[in-house]
Every structure is written in C-alpha cells, then in structure tokens.
C-alpha cells in the first residue's frame, strides 16, 4: 500500500500538482456565511409580516464566485426552493446582466435594487432577493444557481421570469455552478 500511494503521489506531481490544484481552477460559487448544504441564518429568511412563516429580516447572504468559463461576459443568478408550494417550487430570486467584473454580493446587497444586476421576477413578483418563508416542519433546500453567459450585461430586459430567462439563455450559457442553503422554520 505505501508503494501505491507513493506512485499516485509521483503521478500527480508529474501531472502538475495534486487533485486539489485541479479543483482550484473550477468555476465555483460559495458563501462565507454557510457551506454547501449548510443552514441559512434566520436573518436570511423573508420578512413579510402578513405571512407568519416569514420569520427573518430578508437579508441576502453573501455570495462569491471564481473562475468563470472562458468567454463569459455576464452572469445570471437564480434562487429556487424546490420543496416550496408542496413541491411545485418557489422562485425566490431572478437576477441577470451581472457583469463579469462582479465576483460577489456582500451580505444584504441583493435585498435591494443594484446597478450590479438586472432584477427579474420571482414567484412573489419581486425583482430582488426574497428570503425563505418556510412553513414549520421539514427542511427546505434553497438552490442558488449561477450561470455564466456569453451575453452582454445589458442584453436582456428587466422583469423576466425564471422560465423566460432560461429560454433567453438557451445557446448562451457557458457553464453553471450551484450552492444549497437549507432552512427550516422551527
């Protein structure tokens, strides 16, 4: 076994490094406030006072991305709760026209309009981040999907739904990455 590990190590060295160095160049989406499949903070939950399931402050979590595919000119970002509405899903945020020079959103930045993105329409017809309003019980999985595109940041009109955006991105997507945050109203 030690000889095998030595051969693997030498092979990786000859190929230019370790497995970790290969992963370092991957297109990634992360958050400094939660790990993939980690818990979203209560402050990230929605704050619609007319809905008793909205127990938070609607503060968008910070997001960071690196190493977009070659040829990327802009990004689109979609946040969906697939378990919402009894499995029909809830679109919490649709943003696009994010310039390739933008590599992060700080905490709370996506909760309000910004010149860093064009707001689409989620299930609640909001053009900014709309946090979880999960009924008490099971965990819901909030999937952030960042799509690299070859479109100019100003190419698409404001107010597109997720389905309209995906149709417009057909043939223009360069790659995508995801990040899941879980939330449960206890």
VENVEN-V7719 format. One record per residue. N is the residue number from 1. RES is the residue in three letters. OMEGA is omega in radians with two decimals (NA if undefined). Layout:
[[N RES OMEGA] [N RES OMEGA]]
This chain:
[[1 UNK 3.12] [2 UNK 3.12] [3 UNK 3.11] [4 UNK 3.14] [5 UNK 3.10] [6 UNK 3.13] [7 UNK 3.11] [8 UNK 3.13] [9 UNK 3.13] [10 UNK 3.12] [11 UNK 3.12] [12 UNK 3.12] [13 UNK -3.13] [14 UNK 3.12] [15 UNK 3.06] [16 UNK 3.07] [17 UNK -3.10] [18 UNK 3.07] [19 UNK 3.13] [20 UNK -3.13] [21 UNK 3.07] [22 UNK -3.12] [23 UNK -3.10] [24 UNK -3.12] [25 UNK -3.14] [26 UNK 2.99] [27 UNK -3.07] [28 UNK 3.01] [29 UNK -3.11] [30 UNK 3.02] [31 UNK 3.06] [32 UNK -3.09] [33 UNK 3.06] [34 UNK 3.07] [35 UNK 3.08] [36 UNK -3.07] [37 UNK 3.07] [38 UNK -3.09] [39 UNK 2.95] [40 UNK 3.11] [41 UNK 3.11] [42 UNK -3.13] [43 UNK 3.11] [44 UNK 3.14] [45 UNK 3.14] [46 UNK -3.09] [47 UNK 3.11] [48 UNK -3.04] [49 UNK 3.09] [50 UNK -3.13] [51 UNK -3.11] [52 UNK 3.10] [53 UNK 3.11] [54 UNK -2.98] [55 UNK -3.03] [56 UNK -3.10] [57 UNK -3.10] [58 UNK 3.08] [59 UNK 3.14] [60 UNK 3.11] [61 UNK 3.05] [62 UNK 3.12] [63 UNK 3.12] [64 UNK 3.10] [65 UNK -3.08] [66 UNK 2.97] [67 UNK 3.09] [68 UNK 3.10] [69 UNK 3.08] [70 UNK 3.12] [71 UNK 3.12] [72 UNK 3.08] [73 UNK 3.13] [74 UNK 3.12] [75 UNK 2.93] [76 UNK -3.12] [77 UNK -3.10] [78 UNK 3.07] [79 UNK -3.08] [80 UNK 2.97] [81 UNK -3.07] [82 UNK 3.13] [83 UNK -3.12] [84 UNK -3.12] [85 UNK 3.07] [86 UNK 3.09] [87 UNK 3.09] [88 UNK 3.07] [89 UNK 3.05] [90 UNK 3.06] [91 UNK -3.08] [92 UNK -3.10] [93 UNK 3.02] [94 UNK 3.12] [95 UNK -3.14] [96 UNK -3.08] [97 UNK 3.11] [98 UNK -3.09] [99 UNK -3.13] [100 UNK 3.11] [101 UNK 3.10] [102 UNK -3.09] [103 UNK 3.11] [104 UNK 2.90] [105 UNK 3.10] [106 UNK -3.12] [107 UNK 3.11] [108 UNK -3.07] [109 UNK -3.10] [110 UNK 3.12] [111 UNK 3.13] [112 UNK 3.12] [113 UNK -3.07] [114 UNK 3.04] [115 UNK 3.12] [116 UNK 3.11] [117 UNK 3.01] [118 UNK -3.13] [119 UNK 3.01] [120 UNK 3.14] [121 UNK 3.01] [122 UNK -3.14] [123 UNK -3.13] [124 UNK 3.13] [125 UNK 3.08] [126 UNK -3.14] [127 UNK 3.09] [128 UNK 3.10] [129 UNK 3.06] [130 UNK -3.02] [131 UNK -3.12] [132 UNK 2.99] [133 UNK -3.01] [134 UNK 3.05] [135 UNK 3.09] [136 UNK 3.09] [137 UNK -3.00] [138 UNK 3.04] [139 UNK 2.96] [140 UNK -3.10] [141 UNK -3.10] [142 UNK -3.02] [143 UNK 3.03] [144 UNK 3.10] [145 UNK 3.10] [146 UNK -3.11] [147 UNK 3.04] [148 UNK -3.11] [149 UNK 3.06] [150 UNK -3.13] [151 UNK 3.00] [152 UNK -3.13] [153 UNK -3.12] [154 UNK -3.02] [155 UNK -3.04] [156 UNK -3.13] [157 UNK 3.07] [158 UNK 2.98] [159 UNK -3.14] [160 UNK 3.01] [161 UNK 3.09] [162 UNK -3.11] [163 UNK 3.10] [164 UNK 3.12] [165 UNK -3.13] [166 UNK 3.08] [167 UNK -3.14] [168 UNK -3.13] [169 UNK 3.14] [170 UNK -3.10] [171 UNK -3.13] [172 UNK -3.14] [173 UNK 3.13] [174 UNK -3.11] [175 UNK -3.12] [176 UNK 3.05] [177 UNK -3.12] [178 UNK 3.10] [179 UNK -3.12] [180 UNK 2.99] [181 UNK -3.13] [182 UNK 3.08] [183 UNK 3.09] [184 UNK 3.05] [185 UNK -3.07] [186 UNK NA]]
